[in-house]
Amino acid sequence: MSYNLLTKIKFSQFKKKKILVIGAGKMARQYCIALSKMKIEDVTVLSKSKGRTINLCMEFGFKPIFGGFQKKLFNIKKMDLVIVATPVNQTIPAARVALDYSQKNILIEKPGSLYSKQLLSLARQIKGQRIRVAYNRLTYPNYYKLKELIKKEGGISSCRFEITEIINKIPFPKKGFFDIHKRRGIYATSHVISIVVDLIGIPKQIYNFQRGRLSWHPSGSVFVGSGISKKGIPFSYHGDWNSSGRWGVEIMTKKNAYRMIPLEDLYVCSKGSFTWKKVPFKVSLPKVKLGVAEEIAVMLDRKLEKKIKLSTLEQAATVNEFAAKIFGYN
């Protein structure tokens, strides 16, 4: 079973691999933590900021290159894996430059782009290379445990998901990035939608409503809707950014209801009961951000992707399109 395979990955087998991380921010650091715990030593971090790059590399004993990918990537040898963990407006440009300089195995941080057209354009540039979008929730062990339980119980009868943002905790920059926040529904919550699409498929019909307005998010602040997927599974969703709540997914089968709230956990409510109980599952590297080491392993061993699926650029574009309907983006 895929769940057992996911929890028994031998991370030590990758220790001789050569990795390039583009970026030196918070998510780049999470990748560095994972690579360190996987015992991979030949890691280069490339970023525009000299100070941040050196500090990050000193923490893990990795090699720094600073000056930006546009100026420095041409001089970097072919790597076993390139991880693009830049700000979202630089993700596609960095991936394009990596392709131009003969890198063939590239993982780009989610959502890849705020526009599905950019993802599809990058997909058309690929000629024998491999690019995946790092929706790390799709490699969560609790998620694969859920999929295993769903299969045993005859499939999904319906789905509900929560997409509420805690807007008072958003670290707004003093300048720039406002175009990103205008499409924050894709930037911050598409990882929830990626799970939904993987489980029930894309919408066949959808009835969506946006209400309210925020100065930085004019398309709305309340998002409610329902529909039916192309697999024939009814779904509904709710998000009220003016109120409280969190990201989450609920799945119903004919026997039980399951809840990934928070997404890092799994709970079951048995038929005829009102009590939610935690479902136990194994975690291979407890001190690593869940799903990150697992998706790195899949990128380094193509055989794993036969059972543990990562998001293609085309699939990520589909997630973007679904999110755009929910949040009322043009």
N, C-alpha and C positions, 0 to 999 in steps of 0.2 A: 504494500500500500504506500501511497505517496507520503502520508503522514510519517510513517516509520522511516522512510528514506530521508525525509527532511530532518528528522531528529537524530539521525545516525551519520550525518555527513562527517567525514574525516577531514577536518579543516587543516590538519598538519600536512596533508598531501600537497598543499599549495605553497609551502614555505619557500620554494625556489622560484616562484613566479616573479615577474617584473611588472610593477604597477606604476602608473602615473595618475596622480590626483590633480585636477585643474581646479583651483579655488583654495581659499584658506579660511573660510567662514565656519559657521556653526556646523553645517552639514558636512563640510570637508573634514572637520575634526571627528565627527562620528564615523566617517569612513576610515580615518586613520586609527581610531580606537579598534575598529573591527579588524583591520589589516594587522595591527600589532598583536591582537589576541589570536589571530590565525597564524602567528609566527612568521609572517612575511616580512622580510628585512629589506629587500631591494625595492624601496618605494621612493619615488620622487614627487615632490609637491611643487607645482608651478602656479604662481599667482602674481598679480600686479604689485601687491603691497610687500615691500621688503621686510618690514618689521613683523607683520603677521605671519609671513611665510617662514621666516627664521625661527620665530617663537614656536610655531606648530611643529616644525621639524626637530627642534631641540627637545621637545617633549617626548617624541617617539624615536629619535635617532634616525630620522629619514633625511633625504637629500633635498635641499631647497634650490629652486630656480625662481628668480623674481624678475619682473619686467613685463609680464602679460603674455598670453598665449599667442597673440598676433605676431609678437617679435621673437619669441623663444621656441615655439613648438617645432619649427622647421629643423632645429638642430638636435632634436631628441630622437634617439633610436626607437625602433619598433618595440612596443611593449606588449606583454601578454594581455593587458587590460588598461584602458584609459577610462577613468571615472571623471565625469564633468559635474562639478558641484559648485558652479558659479551662480550668481544672481540669475533669475529666470530670463531676463532680457539678454543675457550673454550665452545662454546654454546652446542655442542653435548655432550661433556664430562659432563658438568653440568647437562644436562637433564637426562643423563644415571644415574648419582649418585642420582638425585631426584627420579627417578623411583625405584632405588634400596632401597631407604629409605621410600617407601610407599606413596610418593606424587602422587596424581592421576589426578590433573588438572594443566596442565603446558602450559604456553605461552612462546615461544622462539622467540627472536628478529630475524627479517629478516636478511639475507636470510636463517638463520638456519645453513647452511654449504655452502662452495664453491663447494661442490661435491655432485651430486645427489645420488651417492652410499651410502654416509654416512647418508643422510636423509632416504633412503629406509631401511638401516640397523637398524636405530633407530625405524622406523615404525614396523619392525618385532619384536622388543623387547616389544611392547605394548601388554598388556594382560588385557583389561578392563579399562585402563587408557585413558586419553584424552590429546593429545598434538596438539597445533595449532601453526602455524608460523605467526608472527605479521607483516603481510603486511597491515599496518594501512591505506594505500590508499584505500583498498577494503572496508573500513568502513567510507570513507569520505561522508558527506551528499551531496555534489555536485555530487559525483559519482553516488549515488543512484538516485538523481534527473535526471541525464543523462540517467540512465537505464530506468527510468520511461518514459522519453520523447521518447527514442528509441522504446520502446514497443508500445506507442501510434501511432508512425509513421511507423509501419510495419517492424521494424528490421533494421539491418545494411547492407548497400550496399557495403561499402569499409572502409578501415582503414589505417591511416598513423601515424607513431610515430617517435619521436625524441629522440635520446639517446646520445646527446653531453655532454661531461664532460668539466668543466672549470679546466684544469689540473694545472694552476698556483696557484690555491687556495687549492690544496690538502695538508693537513698537514702531510708531510712525516716525520716519526720518524727518529731519528738519527741512530737507529739500530733496527733490527727485522721487522716483518710484510711485508717483501718484497715478500714472497710467496702470501700474500693476494693481493698485488697490481698487481701481474702478472695475477690475475683473477678479476681485479677490475670491469670488465663488469658485473659480477655476484654480487659482493659485493655492488656496488653503484647504478646500474641501473636496477636490477631485479625487483624493485618495479614498474617500468614502464611496464615491460614485464608481470608482474602479472596482471595488469589491462587489457592488450591486450589479454592475454590468457583467462581471465574471460569473456571478451566481445565476442571474435570471435572464441575461441578455439585454439587448438594447430595446427601447420602447417601440411598440407598434402604434400605440395611441397614448397621448399624454395630455392631461388637462392641468395647466399650471397657472398660478396666480402670484403676482408680485404686488406688494403693498408697501407704503412708506417710502422714505428717501433719506439717505445720509449724504452729507456734503461731499464725501469722498467715494460714495457708492450710489450714484443717482438712479440705478435701475431698481432699487428697492431695499427694504430691510426686513421684510417678512415674506417668506416663500413657502407656499403650500400647494400641493398638487397630488395627482394620482394618475394611474394609467394601467396599461397592460403591456407586457413585453412580447417580443416576437416568439418567445417560447410559450406564450399563453399564461404567464404568471402575473396576477394582479399585484400592484405595488402602490404605496403611498409614501409621502415624505413631508417633513415639516422643519422649518427653520425660522426662528424669530430672533434676529440679531439685537433687538431692543430689550430682550428679556434674558432668561438664563437657559441653560441646557448644555449639550455637548454633542460631539460626533458619535454616531452609533448606528448599528445595523441589527434588525430583528428579522428572523426567518421562522416561518411556520411550516411544519410538516403535518401529516395526519396524526402523528403520535405525540409530538412535542413542539414547544416553541423554544427558540434559541436566541440569545442576545450577546452581541459583541459590544458591550457598553461598560467600561471603555473598550476601545478596539483591541487593546492588548490582552483582554480577558475573554472568557467564554462562560456563559451561564445557560442553564436549562430550566424550563418550567414544564413539568410533566402534565399531560392531559388530565383534566379533572382537579388540578391543583392551582393555587395562587402563589406558590412559593418558588422563588428563583434560587437555584443551587449552582455553585461553581463547578464547572467541569474541569477535572485535572488534565494537564498536558505537559509534555516535556519541553525544556528549553536547552539547547546545546551550549550556548555561550551566554550565561545569565548577565554578565557585566557589559554586554554589547547591546546597543539599541536594537530592538527586536526586528528581525527581517533583513538587517543590513549585511551581516556576515553570510547569511543564506543566499541572498541575491548575488553577492560577490562570488560565492562558490559556484553558482549556476553559470555565471559568466565565464568562469575559468574551466568549467567542465561541461561541454555541450551535451553530454549524455544525460546529465541531470535535468536538462530542460525538456526532455521527453516526458518527464513526470511532474516537474515543478516549473510551471509556466511563468515566464516574465512577459511584460507588456511590450508588444511591438509598437513602432511609430504609428501604424495604422490603427491599432487598438487604442492607443493614447488619444489619437484624433477623435475617435468615436466617443471616448469619455468626455473630451472637451465639448463636443457637440451636444451631448446630453446635458452637461452642466450649463451650457449657454442657454438651453431652453428653460431650465429650472430658474436661472437667475435673470433671464430677460435681456441677455446681451445680443447685440446686433451681429 
